[in-house]
Amino acid sequence: MRRLGFLLAGALLIVGCTSTSEPASKLTAYTEAFGYAKALEVAKKENKRLFIDFSATWCGPCQQLKKTLTDPRVARALQDYVILLIDVDKDPKLTAQFNVGPIPAYFVVDGDGQWQNLGTGYKDVAQFLAWLKQGGSGG
């Protein structure tokens, strides 16, 4: 029992020493199940913009873009946004509301729900970061 206590204390010490001042590099996102209205509410409350990605499981470029979005460099860049991932087949109403045509399509929306920028198609990490740096403007 005493040995278990030492092991537990050692494990806690190791965990405590692994914290870092680096920003989180994991993408944290809501899905259509959470809903656009709630995500917009969170964005407004946190004084952030909303990044919405419209995609589908059957869409090859959409799946490639998901890899871009989960890259640690992109995840860090998106920390200033509330992220909402929408499967167009699961939320056709929101897809129509945003007049989504070809996918992947992604929008930057302010806390009041005003569309600011639109992007479409697959972008690799460098292309996506450049798009985001430019305010997310352009296709």
Secondary structure, 3 states (H helix, E strand, C coil): CHHHHHHHHHHHHHHHHCCCCCCCCCCCCEECCCCHHHHHHHHHHCCCEEEEEEECCCCHHHHHHHHHHCCHHHHHHHHHEEEEEEECCCCHHHHHHCCCCCCCEEEEECCCCCEEEEEECCCCHHHHHHHHHCCCCCC
